[in-house]
């Protein structure tokens, strides 16, 4: 019935309705669309009147008349015809303006090509003045007609024409005037005219920024015309920058503010650079006074500019002002001291600058910027003295080449001649001053119950690190006596370990611990030229690190201190062997005393009395000492066997502790075996059974004990390793042995193992013994069998193979039953 309707009329209809219902739906939808279209057309017409107003309103209402805001309406205007007429008038006006401009351009080109060359300079100047006047007057007329873009386009070349007028005036009326002085005066006049022009025509955006740009030139050009020194140029730029800042702060236009601030930044930066260069190049206090005054005035100006600026700009202004103040105040005393002490002068000025934090009247962003400048100066000073610090800290690294060669007279002799120490006297002063500043900052931290905030902790850590680094540099600069230098280094390590032992885990604690370890290494290396100093320093470090491991409450500190104490004790042990003039293998026995002490300490104070991490660190350090002893004795086999056996005793002692029993027990067994093998090899024993049979006996005894405690234990786990440890190597050797005793004894042993396995119903001895017995018998009977087969004719081999196959085939079922019975018998064994 509804076959002509192929789809729904509306997209949201899921089913096709009857024709009458669908027709009603279509009528309602069309009415709704017509109403919506009418509404949109009215809205479009009203928007056209808004976008294209009939005439621009005056910029300011008459005095006493208050401008009324137009009411906002969504509805359409009563008629759309006025909008069309306004649009047509605007298009005609633009066409006329474009045609008039083209005609003027053609006339100007013709005048330039035909008549310009016939006039003198006066005539050309008059024409240029007339054109300039016209160009300046045209934007006013254009603005009254609402052509602001065209007015902007004509204003820019009009300003350029005024510059040409100034040049023409110089060429015609004042040809003998000084060029720089005239340019300064002309720039003042032009800046004033452009400013007045921009204020008169307030809707133009070009004249006022151009006036600000022209105002940058007068003072600089006057200084140039007067042949003034560089400092005067700096003052001229600084005054210009201050004027720019005032203009930027007072004026409301965005373009003027951006231009003024940009020029203020450029001229101010150049002025400060001129002052800094003049201050650094001054050769006396009086000659440095002028640059200092310039820099100080610049600092005040920049700080004043950042007083009410946004936070980011205020911080930047405070940083620049702080740096300029440091350069200003430090410039005069810098001229009175040698160049090497200049860094100290500026550093002290930067330290004094940090007092600005106490001035509550100064905005906090400016204070932050000034403190940042102070910190930057301090960081730069530290970077300058870093090579001196590296020379003082790394100098003892070359001393191991002259171990116990004799104590030098002074510390400089020990460090070598890599650094002119007399010329770097300010280096320790710089380090100590910066350390003091950081320490004062850390002392002023907020007292809270929680952890110290990051910046404060970094200040404390930096104070400790720089203070520690200043000590060796100070000793080197002062050329302290050797004994005094060594004692001071050990005392510094003691102080740092005291700080690390008594503090909670934070930045200063870890810094103190790291500096203590580095200082201990440096003190130990510095003590190497003297035998008594080596013993004294190493012994003191053993005690200090041991005390730290005992009293600290931080597990990581205790672990590291324990390891360091053991390593220092190893140094004492090695030194004792050298003092006794023993060979390295004999001295290894002395070194083993240190691992023995660590094992004893572990037995007395192991977990839970000692934390697991500390116990493991202590045992690891002792194991390292044992490895050192093994390395020292590897050249002498008897001593190596003795050292291995001693290490086995230490491992067995460690196995007495329940938590160490499995690993230490296996290690002890391995060390004892290695000691036995090394001893046998040193005695010239070539038989492999001498090496394997004792292990087999021990392994089988252990397996027997285990099987008694666990009757269900497999014989492969109980007796397999011990049995195979002797039988398999002996079989390998017997197959290459041409004598009869070894194969015979091996066969007897394999037969005995096989019978024992069969009697005890043990699978592993039965299988291993039987296999070795069969292979050993095959090896012994192989020559005779080969002779028999060689004597037989060639047809005998196929015949024997056929008979064997016939026999197997005839008794196949019986052989299968026998194989299954053997498998079941083996399966019932352990």
Secondary structure as GFF3:
##gff-version 3
##sequence-region A 1 830
A	DSSP	alpha_helix	19	51	.	.	.	ID=ss1
A	DSSP	alpha_helix	81	114	.	.	.	ID=ss2
A	DSSP	three_ten_helix	116	118	.	.	.	ID=ss3
A	DSSP	alpha_helix	121	144	.	.	.	ID=ss4
A	DSSP	alpha_helix	148	172	.	.	.	ID=ss5
A	DSSP	alpha_helix	179	200	.	.	.	ID=ss6
A	DSSP	alpha_helix	206	214	.	.	.	ID=ss7
A	DSSP	alpha_helix	218	225	.	.	.	ID=ss8
A	DSSP	alpha_helix	230	250	.	.	.	ID=ss9
A	DSSP	alpha_helix	254	281	.	.	.	ID=ss10
A	DSSP	alpha_helix	285	305	.	.	.	ID=ss11
A	DSSP	alpha_helix	311	335	.	.	.	ID=ss12
A	DSSP	three_ten_helix	339	341	.	.	.	ID=ss13
A	DSSP	alpha_helix	342	353	.	.	.	ID=ss14
A	DSSP	three_ten_helix	354	358	.	.	.	ID=ss15
A	DSSP	alpha_helix	364	394	.	.	.	ID=ss16
A	DSSP	three_ten_helix	395	402	.	.	.	ID=ss17
A	DSSP	alpha_helix	411	415	.	.	.	ID=ss18
A	DSSP	three_ten_helix	421	424	.	.	.	ID=ss19
A	DSSP	alpha_helix	426	443	.	.	.	ID=ss20
A	DSSP	alpha_helix	454	478	.	.	.	ID=ss21
A	DSSP	alpha_helix	482	502	.	.	.	ID=ss22
A	DSSP	alpha_helix	507	526	.	.	.	ID=ss23
A	DSSP	alpha_helix	531	551	.	.	.	ID=ss24
A	DSSP	alpha_helix	555	579	.	.	.	ID=ss25
A	DSSP	alpha_helix	584	605	.	.	.	ID=ss26
A	DSSP	alpha_helix	612	633	.	.	.	ID=ss27
A	DSSP	alpha_helix	637	654	.	.	.	ID=ss28
A	DSSP	three_ten_helix	658	660	.	.	.	ID=ss29
A	DSSP	alpha_helix	661	682	.	.	.	ID=ss30
A	DSSP	alpha_helix	689	709	.	.	.	ID=ss31
A	DSSP	alpha_helix	715	715	.	.	.	ID=ss32
A	DSSP	pi_helix	716	720	.	.	.	ID=ss33
A	DSSP	alpha_helix	721	735	.	.	.	ID=ss34
A	DSSP	alpha_helix	740	760	.	.	.	ID=ss35
A	DSSP	alpha_helix	763	791	.	.	.	ID=ss36
A	DSSP	alpha_helix	795	810	.	.	.	ID=ss37
A	DSSP	alpha_helix	812	828	.	.	.	ID=ss38
###
